[in-house]
Amino acid sequence: MTKSADHEGGAPSRAGVEQVQRIGAWKVTMWLPLDSTSGNPREIRIEPDEEADPQEVARGITSTVLRQIDTAAFAEEVEPLAELAHAGRQAVENFRRELAGLPKGVSDEYLAVLSALYVRFVNAGRRAPAQDLELWTGSKQATLKGHLRAARQRGFLTKVEGKAGGQLTDKAVETLKGIKLADGADGV
């Protein structure tokens, strides 16, 4: 089974893909971060399966168990996810390039684009839109929160009391219509 994972075991959350295989008495978990350029696992964790025979576990991990770990199947299964992650990185790079082409400073154009991206994340149900904005813009969350506050004060984004949210105003929509983006900059 391959799934997106927030790595277990009390470790800090790490975005990636993991696959669990059962080999005899052992649970083998292979993990690959989403930013990897290879389909091979970066980590392999072997631990006794919850339902394993205690006598089999007592014998330890053998070379036979190690030879049965199927990293090729893992790589084949995660390849489409790696391609998707690469496409996502390209979209972020394109967005940052377009953002750099806007008038410098906290301009109306910048606030309109930032507000539109923020609303898109909120409407997609993202729990931490400021973190997503940080990834997409390359700016710190504290700075972005100040910019969103400015966007609300200058009439680009409506306010929602006590939670993330808001809608683009007519002013924001009109400003966005006036921004010329390079071909292929869509992807946000």
Backbone as CSV, one residue per row, in Angstrom:
resi,resn,N_x,N_y,N_z,CA_x,CA_y,CA_z,C_x,C_y,C_z
1,MET,0.846,-1.165,0.000,0.000,0.000,0.000,0.890,1.225,0.000
2,THR,0.676,2.137,-0.927,1.433,3.370,-0.983,0.501,4.490,-0.587
3,LYS,1.003,5.396,0.235,0.171,6.502,0.655,1.034,7.702,0.940
4,SER,0.398,8.845,0.945,1.085,10.051,1.362,1.196,9.962,2.871
5,ALA,2.320,10.345,3.420,2.518,10.111,4.843,3.040,11.329,5.557
6,ASP,2.659,11.435,6.784,3.256,12.385,7.707,4.017,11.538,8.706
7,HIS,5.091,10.960,8.284,5.942,10.002,8.974,5.559,9.784,10.434
8,GLU,5.320,8.549,10.797,4.849,8.193,12.135,5.986,8.140,13.142
9,GLY,5.627,7.834,14.384,6.619,7.583,15.405,7.001,8.793,16.216
10,GLY,6.174,9.828,16.227,6.464,10.990,17.038,7.478,11.925,16.404
11,ALA,8.021,11.565,15.246,8.967,12.435,14.565,8.204,13.602,13.952
12,PRO,8.884,14.702,13.656,8.210,15.823,13.018,7.571,15.365,11.719
13,SER,6.474,16.003,11.372,5.738,15.660,10.168,6.617,15.887,8.937
14,ARG,6.694,14.857,8.087,7.481,14.961,6.868,6.618,14.492,5.719
15,ALA,6.461,15.343,4.724,5.643,14.985,3.578,6.388,13.979,2.725
16,GLY,5.717,12.910,2.396,6.340,11.903,1.564,5.374,10.786,1.247
17,VAL,5.909,9.771,0.620,5.124,8.607,0.231,5.738,7.403,0.925
18,GLU,4.883,6.582,1.509,5.411,5.368,2.122,4.625,4.162,1.657
19,GLN,5.300,3.040,1.686,4.690,1.765,1.322,5.061,0.770,2.412
20,VAL,4.084,-0.023,2.822,4.326,-1.023,3.853,4.196,-2.403,3.221
21,GLN,5.205,-3.245,3.473,5.179,-4.634,3.016,5.282,-5.530,4.246
22,ARG,4.613,-6.654,4.192,4.744,-7.648,5.264,5.589,-8.780,4.721
23,ILE,6.704,-9.056,5.390,7.600,-10.146,5.000,7.811,-11.005,6.237
24,GLY,7.150,-12.161,6.250,7.230,-13.052,7.409,6.722,-12.340,8.651
25,ALA,7.545,-12.289,9.672,7.154,-11.671,10.939,7.408,-10.165,10.948
26,TRP,7.843,-9.613,9.814,8.325,-8.242,9.791,7.446,-7.304,8.982
27,LYS,7.331,-6.111,9.482,6.653,-5.026,8.760,7.764,-4.139,8.207
28,VAL,7.818,-4.012,6.878,8.855,-3.224,6.208,8.184,-1.968,5.650
29,THR,8.637,-0.817,6.114,8.075,0.461,5.666,9.143,1.202,4.880
30,MET,8.836,1.500,3.625,9.745,2.283,2.784,9.169,3.683,2.649
31,TRP,10.036,4.699,2.708,9.590,6.092,2.669,10.439,6.891,1.690
32,LEU,9.771,7.785,0.965,10.425,8.667,0.000,9.845,10.062,0.164
33,PRO,10.692,11.093,0.359,10.155,12.452,0.462,9.603,12.915,-0.883
34,LEU,8.624,13.817,-0.841,8.012,14.296,-2.078,8.981,15.078,-2.954
35,ASP,10.018,15.657,-2.364,10.954,16.449,-3.156,12.077,15.616,-3.765
36,SER,11.993,14.311,-3.674,13.050,13.445,-4.179,13.039,13.409,-5.700
37,THR,14.225,13.283,-6.277,14.330,13.166,-7.736,14.446,11.714,-8.167
38,SER,14.511,10.802,-7.216,14.627,9.372,-7.488,13.377,8.672,-6.978
39,GLY,13.055,7.544,-7.553,11.911,6.787,-7.077,12.278,5.757,-6.026
40,ASN,13.568,5.634,-5.737,14.010,4.656,-4.746,13.762,5.186,-3.343
41,PRO,13.444,4.299,-2.397,13.159,4.771,-1.046,14.380,5.423,-0.407
42,ARG,14.135,6.459,0.363,15.218,7.127,1.102,15.424,6.437,2.439
43,GLU,14.354,5.862,2.992,14.443,5.161,4.270,13.697,3.841,4.177
44,ILE,14.235,2.846,4.856,13.550,1.559,5.010,13.576,1.234,6.494
45,ARG,12.396,1.042,7.071,12.275,0.719,8.496,11.717,-0.701,8.612
46,ILE,12.400,-1.539,9.372,11.951,-2.924,9.574,11.678,-3.105,11.056
47,GLU,10.453,-3.538,11.356,10.069,-3.758,12.747,9.138,-4.953,12.825
48,PRO,9.039,-5.569,13.985,8.145,-6.726,14.109,6.703,-6.319,13.812
49,ASP,6.012,-7.164,13.069,4.596,-6.937,12.813,3.819,-7.195,14.105
50,GLU,2.733,-6.467,14.298,1.940,-6.605,15.529,1.438,-8.030,15.735
51,GLU,1.182,-8.751,14.646,0.626,-10.103,14.739,1.695,-11.191,14.566
52,ALA,2.958,-10.806,14.649,4.049,-11.758,14.395,4.200,-12.767,15.525
53,ASP,4.700,-13.930,15.156,5.025,-14.984,16.120,6.259,-14.534,16.910
54,PRO,6.180,-14.459,18.239,7.308,-13.992,19.046,8.590,-14.809,18.838
55,GLN,8.463,-16.099,18.578,9.655,-16.924,18.349,10.351,-16.529,17.041
56,GLU,9.544,-16.211,16.033,10.117,-15.794,14.755,10.823,-14.438,14.903
57,VAL,10.231,-13.555,15.679,10.825,-12.240,15.930,12.135,-12.403,16.706
58,ALA,12.160,-13.333,17.633,13.351,-13.555,18.456,14.549,-13.981,17.612
59,ARG,14.310,-14.624,16.478,15.415,-15.039,15.594,16.061,-13.843,14.892
60,GLY,15.349,-12.727,14.845,15.904,-11.516,14.247,15.692,-11.422,12.751
61,ILE,16.154,-10.325,12.201,16.027,-10.069,10.761,17.132,-10.845,10.046
62,THR,16.725,-11.657,9.089,17.695,-12.485,8.370,17.969,-11.891,6.991
63,SER,19.006,-12.390,6.351,19.325,-11.939,4.992,18.202,-12.321,4.023
64,THR,17.491,-13.397,4.324,16.357,-13.795,3.491,15.283,-12.709,3.502
65,VAL,15.003,-12.150,4.667,14.021,-11.059,4.776,14.507,-9.864,3.961
66,LEU,15.771,-9.519,4.099,16.316,-8.355,3.383,16.246,-8.532,1.868
67,ARG,16.508,-9.738,1.382,16.445,-9.994,-0.064,15.026,-9.903,-0.603
68,GLN,14.031,-10.109,0.233,12.635,-10.083,-0.212,12.042,-8.669,-0.263
69,ILE,12.751,-7.677,0.226,12.238,-6.298,0.165,12.233,-5.857,-1.293
70,ASP,11.069,-5.493,-1.786,10.894,-5.185,-3.204,10.943,-3.671,-3.439
71,THR,12.157,-3.137,-3.553,12.298,-1.696,-3.790,11.918,-1.321,-5.217
72,ALA,12.033,-2.254,-6.161,11.673,-1.972,-7.555,10.169,-1.711,-7.661
73,ALA,9.367,-2.507,-6.970,7.918,-2.294,-6.995,7.566,-0.948,-6.371
74,PHE,8.272,-0.580,-5.314,8.050,0.716,-4.673,8.352,1.840,-5.658
75,ALA,9.515,1.772,-6.315,9.919,2.817,-7.262,8.916,2.937,-8.408
76,GLU,8.441,1.792,-8.894,7.472,1.800,-9.991,6.153,2.444,-9.561
77,GLU,5.746,2.165,-8.337,4.485,2.680,-7.835,4.538,4.179,-7.535
78,VAL,5.688,4.686,-7.103,5.765,6.105,-6.743,6.161,6.995,-7.915
79,GLU,6.546,6.428,-9.041,6.978,7.233,-10.184,5.943,8.288,-10.586
80,PRO,4.652,7.937,-10.726,3.680,8.978,-11.078,3.604,10.089,-10.024
81,LEU,3.768,9.742,-8.748,3.749,10.753,-7.691,4.960,11.671,-7.789
82,ALA,6.111,11.118,-8.144,7.320,11.929,-8.305,7.147,12.905,-9.463
83,GLU,6.523,12.448,-10.552,6.267,13.336,-11.693,5.313,14.453,-11.296
84,LEU,4.303,14.121,-10.520,3.344,15.124,-10.050,4.032,16.145,-9.138
85,ALA,4.901,15.681,-8.259,5.629,16.584,-7.367,6.525,17.519,-8.176
86,HIS,7.166,16.994,-9.223,8.014,17.834,-10.074,7.179,18.908,-10.770
87,ALA,6.014,18.519,-11.266,5.130,19.496,-11.917,4.706,20.575,-10.923
88,GLY,4.450,20.180,-9.682,4.083,21.144,-8.647,5.212,22.114,-8.354
89,ARG,6.448,21.611,-8.296,7.600,22.495,-8.071,7.744,23.480,-9.219
90,GLN,7.490,23.022,-10.449,7.589,23.903,-11.620,6.535,24.995,-11.548
91,ALA,5.327,24.655,-11.104,4.271,25.663,-10.968,4.655,26.722,-9.935
92,VAL,5.264,26.298,-8.826,5.711,27.246,-7.802,6.785,28.162,-8.372
93,GLU,7.744,27.593,-9.087,8.809,28.406,-9.687,8.230,29.414,-10.672
94,ASN,7.277,28.986,-11.502,6.638,29.896,-12.456,5.908,31.021,-11.733
95,PHE,5.195,30.676,-10.660,4.464,31.685,-9.904,5.423,32.706,-9.295
96,ARG,6.505,32.228,-8.697,7.479,33.144,-8.094,8.083,34.081,-9.136
97,ARG,8.346,33.568,-10.332,8.879,34.401,-11.415,7.883,35.495,-11.781
98,GLU,6.612,35.119,-11.886,5.571,36.101,-12.210,5.429,37.132,-11.096
99,LEU,5.492,36.681,-9.861,5.381,37.579,-8.712,6.527,38.592,-8.725
100,ALA,7.712,38.141,-9.093,8.874,39.036,-9.153,8.715,40.084,-10.252
101,GLY,7.897,39.790,-11.252,7.671,40.728,-12.353,6.659,41.814,-12.040
102,LEU,5.980,41.722,-10.912,5.000,42.748,-10.529,5.736,43.978,-9.997
103,PRO,5.048,45.132,-9.957,5.685,46.317,-9.383,6.220,46.013,-7.983
104,LYS,7.368,46.598,-7.662,8.048,46.322,-6.393,7.245,46.835,-5.205
105,GLY,7.500,46.205,-4.060,6.849,46.621,-2.823,5.473,46.007,-2.677
106,VAL,4.715,46.550,-1.745,3.365,46.053,-1.472,2.399,46.837,-2.364
107,SER,2.487,46.540,-3.659,1.678,47.244,-4.653,0.265,46.664,-4.705
108,ASP,-0.630,47.392,-5.358,-1.999,46.903,-5.535,-1.996,45.580,-6.292
109,GLU,-1.141,45.482,-7.305,-1.084,44.258,-8.103,-0.647,43.067,-7.234
110,TYR,0.385,43.285,-6.427,0.871,42.232,-5.535,-0.224,41.803,-4.564
111,LEU,-0.894,42.774,-3.947,-1.942,42.439,-2.972,-3.101,41.692,-3.619
112,ALA,-3.446,42.056,-4.850,-4.535,41.366,-5.554,-4.149,39.912,-5.842
113,VAL,-2.915,39.701,-6.318,-2.457,38.342,-6.623,-2.362,37.520,-5.342
114,LEU,-1.784,38.097,-4.287,-1.664,37.398,-3.007,-3.050,37.039,-2.462
115,SER,-3.990,37.965,-2.551,-5.348,37.714,-2.068,-6.012,36.592,-2.856
116,ALA,-5.813,36.588,-4.170,-6.412,35.547,-5.014,-5.847,34.173,-4.662
117,LEU,-4.542,34.105,-4.444,-3.925,32.828,-4.076,-4.413,32.373,-2.708
118,TYR,-4.501,33.315,-1.773,-4.987,33.009,-0.420,-6.418,32.469,-0.474
119,VAL,-7.290,33.126,-1.206,-8.690,32.680,-1.319,-8.747,31.297,-1.956
120,ARG,-7.881,31.061,-2.915,-7.860,29.741,-3.560,-7.498,28.644,-2.560
121,PHE,-6.494,28.899,-1.713,-6.109,27.919,-0.699,-7.224,27.698,0.315
122,VAL,-7.853,28.773,0.765,-8.938,28.668,1.747,-10.104,27.877,1.152
123,ASN,-10.481,28.199,-0.083,-11.604,27.514,-0.726,-11.300,26.046,-1.014
124,ALA,-10.017,25.715,-1.130,-9.621,24.316,-1.345,-9.600,23.543,-0.028
125,GLY,-9.888,24.238,1.078,-9.946,23.572,2.373,-8.599,23.409,3.045
126,ARG,-7.603,24.149,2.608,-6.281,24.062,3.224,-6.367,24.562,4.663
127,ARG,-5.781,23.810,5.587,-5.852,24.156,7.014,-4.953,25.325,7.382
128,ALA,-3.828,25.432,6.712,-2.859,26.480,7.049,-2.491,27.256,5.781
129,PRO,-3.401,28.118,5.311,-3.126,28.831,4.059,-1.870,29.706,4.125
130,ALA,-1.520,30.210,5.305,-0.306,31.035,5.422,0.941,30.196,5.134
131,GLN,0.944,28.919,5.531,2.075,28.037,5.222,2.170,27.799,3.719
132,ASP,1.012,27.614,3.085,1.000,27.418,1.635,1.508,28.670,0.924
133,LEU,1.071,29.833,1.403,1.544,31.081,0.813,3.059,31.219,0.958
134,GLU,3.577,30.799,2.105,5.020,30.860,2.338,5.761,30.028,1.292
135,LEU,5.267,28.840,1.020,5.874,27.980,0.010,5.827,28.637,-1.363
136,TRP,4.662,29.155,-1.730,4.475,29.685,-3.076,5.174,31.021,-3.298
137,THR,5.274,31.852,-2.267,5.851,33.182,-2.462,7.313,33.265,-2.057
138,GLY,7.752,32.410,-1.140,9.108,32.500,-0.628,9.253,33.520,0.491
139,SER,8.144,34.127,0.922,8.153,35.100,2.018,7.763,34.410,3.324
140,LYS,8.184,34.976,4.433,7.868,34.423,5.754,6.382,34.629,6.079
141,GLN,5.836,33.715,6.890,4.415,33.782,7.264,4.055,35.100,7.944
142,ALA,4.918,35.578,8.829,4.617,36.827,9.537,4.478,37.981,8.545
143,THR,5.358,38.023,7.556,5.296,39.058,6.518,4.006,38.922,5.724
144,LEU,3.681,37.689,5.351,2.484,37.442,4.544,1.212,37.822,5.301
145,LYS,1.182,37.527,6.604,0.005,37.900,7.400,-0.156,39.412,7.419
146,GLY,0.942,40.137,7.493,0.892,41.599,7.410,0.400,42.057,6.048
147,HIS,0.827,41.375,5.000,0.384,41.725,3.652,-1.106,41.429,3.469
148,LEU,-1.577,40.329,4.034,-3.019,40.027,3.960,-3.831,41.064,4.736
149,ARG,-3.298,41.503,5.874,-3.954,42.564,6.635,-4.035,43.843,5.789
150,ALA,-2.941,44.163,5.092,-2.918,45.329,4.201,-3.908,45.145,3.056
151,ALA,-4.017,43.928,2.534,-4.964,43.659,1.446,-6.399,43.916,1.905
152,ARG,-6.705,43.552,3.139,-8.043,43.801,3.680,-8.263,45.305,3.890
153,GLN,-7.260,45.979,4.440,-7.377,47.408,4.702,-7.509,48.212,3.416
154,ARG,-6.858,47.754,2.356,-6.892,48.491,1.083,-8.002,48.003,0.156
155,GLY,-8.855,47.098,0.669,-10.060,46.737,-0.066,-9.923,45.665,-1.120
156,PHE,-8.959,44.756,-0.985,-8.799,43.658,-1.943,-9.392,42.345,-1.448
157,LEU,-9.568,42.227,-0.131,-9.984,40.972,0.479,-10.948,41.269,1.615
158,THR,-12.082,40.554,1.633,-13.043,40.751,2.721,-12.526,40.068,3.975
159,LYS,-13.105,40.428,5.095,-12.660,39.891,6.380,-13.661,38.863,6.900
160,VAL,-13.147,37.828,7.539,-13.965,36.839,8.230,-13.474,36.825,9.666
161,GLU,-14.356,37.070,10.600,-13.961,37.156,12.008,-13.550,35.798,12.566
162,GLY,-12.375,35.760,13.201,-11.955,34.603,13.982,-11.436,33.396,13.233
163,LYS,-11.335,33.469,11.896,-10.808,32.309,11.175,-10.263,32.745,9.824
164,ALA,-9.543,31.834,9.201,-9.003,32.106,7.873,-10.154,32.201,6.886
165,GLY,-10.043,33.095,5.949,-11.072,33.183,4.931,-11.216,34.577,4.376
166,GLY,-12.265,34.742,3.610,-12.535,36.000,2.949,-12.773,35.745,1.476
167,GLN,-13.205,36.795,0.801,-13.466,36.715,-0.635,-12.757,37.878,-1.319
168,LEU,-12.484,37.695,-2.594,-11.931,38.796,-3.372,-13.002,39.854,-3.565
169,THR,-12.601,41.096,-3.500,-13.536,42.193,-3.743,-13.534,42.512,-5.237
170,ASP,-14.478,43.353,-5.652,-14.522,43.795,-7.055,-13.227,44.509,-7.427
171,LYS,-12.683,45.269,-6.479,-11.414,45.980,-6.709,-10.302,44.985,-7.027
172,ALA,-10.245,43.881,-6.304,-9.217,42.864,-6.549,-9.407,42.233,-7.919
173,VAL,-10.638,41.919,-8.258,-10.930,41.287,-9.548,-10.522,42.224,-10.691
174,GLU,-10.845,43.492,-10.579,-10.482,44.465,-11.619,-8.964,44.611,-11.724
175,THR,-8.286,44.625,-10.598,-6.827,44.731,-10.601,-6.207,43.502,-11.261
176,LEU,-6.743,42.328,-10.953,-6.226,41.095,-11.551,-6.413,41.088,-13.067
177,LYS,-7.529,41.638,-13.539,-7.767,41.694,-14.986,-6.711,42.536,-15.687
178,GLY,-6.167,43.520,-14.983,-5.174,44.411,-15.583,-3.754,43.873,-15.554
179,ILE,-3.532,42.756,-14.917,-2.177,42.194,-14.810,-1.935,41.270,-15.986
180,LYS,-0.851,41.521,-16.715,-0.492,40.661,-17.842,0.523,39.639,-17.368
181,LEU,0.151,38.366,-17.424,1.053,37.271,-17.037,1.628,36.636,-18.290
182,ALA,2.825,36.102,-18.153,3.456,35.401,-19.270,2.682,34.124,-19.583
183,ASP,2.763,33.656,-20.818,2.117,32.404,-21.202,2.634,31.271,-20.338
184,GLY,1.735,30.401,-19.914,2.132,29.226,-19.140,2.299,29.498,-17.660
185,ALA,1.940,30.708,-17.214,2.085,31.012,-15.796,0.919,30.460,-14.992
186,ASP,-0.069,29.950,-15.703,-1.190,29.338,-15.004,-0.695,28.088,-14.318
187,GLY,-1.247,27.727,-13.217,-0.784,26.527,-12.531,-0.956,26.671,-11.047
188,VAL,-1.444,27.821,-10.641,-1.696,28.031,-9.210,-3.021,27.419,-8.894
